[in-house]
Amino acid sequence: MKKLTILTGAGISAESGIKTFRDGDGLWENHSITDVASPEGWRKDRALVLEFYNQRRRQLHEVEPNDAHKLLAELEKYFDVQIITQNIDDLHERAGSTNIIHIHGELFKSCSCNNKGLIYEQKGDINIGDKAEDGAQLRPFIVWFGEDVPLMYEASKKAKEADIFLVIGTSLQVYPAAGLIHDIKDDCLLIVINPNETGFGYGQRAVVMKETATQGMKLLFDKLINLA
């Protein structure tokens, strides 16, 4: 069975109603990224950071996987599928995909702010005073800007193994995730679905579809099956 590795970004979740990380004004829900998605922001105002992610978590309960998520899950019938996602939502899981690496963390999990190895399911709010078993304040299980990305080694390994590498809904401007494109084999088929220009110059290497995630997957699905 051929190995199909898929890198997904904010564009696929946006079609389910989840706001993308970067709006045109450089703000996220009227907050500077530094204020809500960095260790510095956490040290400065924990209550603000917790409420910001509490709002994201509440919203996640209200949205559903879209057709792109569902079609990716269907591909497991035909390929050895590995999804590498930059998204912190659980929409791939809810759509039925079973092999997912969340390189930027997961919104429905929390961890100790002193030990990221102490991880908990977190479907509700995190409040000031909520403690991990080591006595430290719970924080979102999210990889913030400036923090290490511990799952990148595993993601890179999966990219190197791919026979087909499919990129959906990401501008390939956020590193180290964008660097995965450089890990694929010379004979790996590279396909990119994104309505906007990406940050990577493909030359003649990639099949580029300037479509939304859902429309692109609907156009691509049968063609992929023929390659299985």
NUSEVO-519395 format. One line per field, with one value per residue (C-alpha): x, z, y negated; residue number from 1; residue in one letter. Coordinates in steps of 0.02 Angstrom, whole numbers. Each point is the difference from the previous one (the first is absolute). Example, Ala and Ser with C-alpha at 12.3 -4.5 7.8 and 13.67 -1.06 7.14 Angstrom:
! residues 2
px 615,69 .
pz 390,-33 .
py 225,-172 .
k 1,2 .
r A,S .
! end
This chain:
! residues 228
px 0,72,44,-99,58,-109,50,-150,-10,-124,-88,-84,-68,-53,-134,-77,-10,161,90,175,150,47,-128,52,33,123,-116,-93,-169,69,149,182,67,138,-130,-94,118,172,89,20,-188,-28,120,-80,-184,-52,-184,-4,84,-114,-158,59,18,-158,-94,83,-45,-182,-9,74,-148,-114,81,4,122,-26,5,188,27,-121,80,172,-69,-72,173,51,-95,125,164,110,-50,94,-67,118,-101,47,-177,-41,-180,-65,-94,109,-37,-186,-2,72,187,102,184,25,152,-47,165,-68,-95,-182,-135,-93,152,88,166,102,87,155,-6,-76,7,-145,-144,-187,-161,-76,-172,-49,80,168,-6,130,30,-31,151,92,52,169,-88,35,-131,-80,31,-62,91,55,171,20,114,176,-27,73,-107,30,-97,98,119,-146,-83,161,16,-175,35,157,-98,-139,-36,-124,10,-158,-1,-170,-46,170,106,160,63,8,157,50,-160,34,167,-85,-17,190,-1,-96,85,50,-130,-139,-153,-30,-177,-49,-179,-7,-98,140,184,108,168,89,64,-42,72,-65,-6,-178,-174,-80,-188,-56,-158,-74,29,-175,-9,177,-30,-159,95,150,-80,-35,167,89,-95,65,177,-26 .
pz 0,-51,136,-11,119,17,75,49,57,54,-169,23,172,-56,-109,157,76,100,-19,-70,106,-103,-54,-121,139,88,147,61,76,28,97,-47,-32,126,135,-19,-83,76,164,25,-12,125,125,-26,17,31,20,-174,-80,87,-48,-180,-16,101,-134,-138,92,21,-186,-45,82,-121,-167,-104,-122,-179,-161,-16,171,-45,-168,81,121,-147,-77,137,-99,-142,74,153,56,122,38,67,55,56,69,184,-26,-3,-165,-85,142,-5,-188,25,-35,113,-24,47,61,79,-12,82,141,37,64,91,108,141,85,148,-33,81,-89,-173,30,123,-125,33,-100,4,-77,113,59,87,144,108,145,-101,40,-74,112,28,75,-147,-92,-149,-169,-176,-82,-142,-78,12,-106,68,70,-62,-116,71,-132,-147,-4,-18,-129,-100,2,-72,-134,-54,-16,-108,-176,-16,102,2,70,41,66,54,-67,49,89,179,43,42,-76,-170,-6,-17,-186,-12,80,-134,-121,-175,-75,121,-85,77,-10,73,28,53,-74,36,-41,119,73,-93,-179,-77,-174,-104,150,62,-66,63,17,43,86,174,101,-29,-185,-29,85,-97,-162,54,90,-148,-80,160,7,-174,67,144 .
py 0,-169,-125,-162,-136,-155,-168,-105,-180,-132,-5,168,-46,-173,81,73,-174,-4,-165,11,-41,-151,-127,-136,-125,114,23,153,-41,-177,65,-6,175,-36,-36,164,125,-20,40,-188,-26,141,-80,-170,44,180,-46,-78,151,124,-95,-16,189,31,-98,102,161,-51,-41,168,86,-93,42,158,81,-54,101,-18,79,140,36,11,129,98,13,122,133,-19,-62,11,-175,-111,-173,-132,-149,-174,-18,20,55,180,-10,131,121,-35,28,174,-18,113,-49,-182,-95,-167,-92,-158,86,35,-117,139,38,-91,24,-57,-165,77,169,24,187,-14,-6,4,6,-175,-22,-146,-162,-13,-124,-83,120,160,106,147,144,-83,-151,-115,-103,87,-81,37,145,-112,-31,-187,-109,16,175,164,106,175,96,-70,148,121,-114,-11,189,20,-131,94,163,-72,58,-144,-160,-105,-178,-77,-172,-64,-141,93,-155,65,96,132,75,-81,89,169,-33,16,173,92,121,-52,117,-47,-78,-172,-72,-169,-60,-182,-146,-124,-7,100,-44,139,-7,168,-23,145,117,-19,23,-161,-20,-177,58,1,157,71,-41,59,166,30,-29,104,147,116,-44,52,164,40,-18,123 .
k 1,2,3,4,5,6,7,8,9,10,11,12,13,14,15,16,17,18,19,20,21,22,23,24,25,26,27,28,29,30,31,32,33,34,35,36,37,38,39,40,41,42,43,44,45,46,47,48,49,50,51,52,53,54,55,56,57,58,59,60,61,62,63,64,65,66,67,68,69,70,71,72,73,74,75,76,77,78,79,80,81,82,83,84,85,86,87,88,89,90,91,92,93,94,95,96,97,98,99,100,101,102,103,104,105,106,107,108,109,110,111,112,113,114,115,116,117,118,119,120,121,122,123,124,125,126,127,128,129,130,131,132,133,134,135,136,137,138,139,140,141,142,143,144,145,146,147,148,149,150,151,152,153,154,155,156,157,158,159,160,161,162,163,164,165,166,167,168,169,170,171,172,173,174,175,176,177,178,179,180,181,182,183,184,185,186,187,188,189,190,191,192,193,194,195,196,197,198,199,200,201,202,203,204,205,206,207,208,209,210,211,212,213,214,215,216,217,218,219,220,221,222,223,224,225,226,227,228 .
r M,K,K,L,T,I,L,T,G,A,G,I,S,A,E,S,G,I,K,T,F,R,D,G,D,G,L,W,E,N,H,S,I,T,D,V,A,S,P,E,G,W,R,K,D,R,A,L,V,L,E,F,Y,N,Q,R,R,R,Q,L,H,E,V,E,P,N,D,A,H,K,L,L,A,E,L,E,K,Y,F,D,V,Q,I,I,T,Q,N,I,D,D,L,H,E,R,A,G,S,T,N,I,I,H,I,H,G,E,L,F,K,S,C,S,C,N,N,K,G,L,I,Y,E,Q,K,G,D,I,N,I,G,D,K,A,E,D,G,A,Q,L,R,P,F,I,V,W,F,G,E,D,V,P,L,M,Y,E,A,S,K,K,A,K,E,A,D,I,F,L,V,I,G,T,S,L,Q,V,Y,P,A,A,G,L,I,H,D,I,K,D,D,C,L,L,I,V,I,N,P,N,E,T,G,F,G,Y,G,Q,R,A,V,V,M,K,E,T,A,T,Q,G,M,K,L,L,F,D,K,L,I,N,L,A .
! end
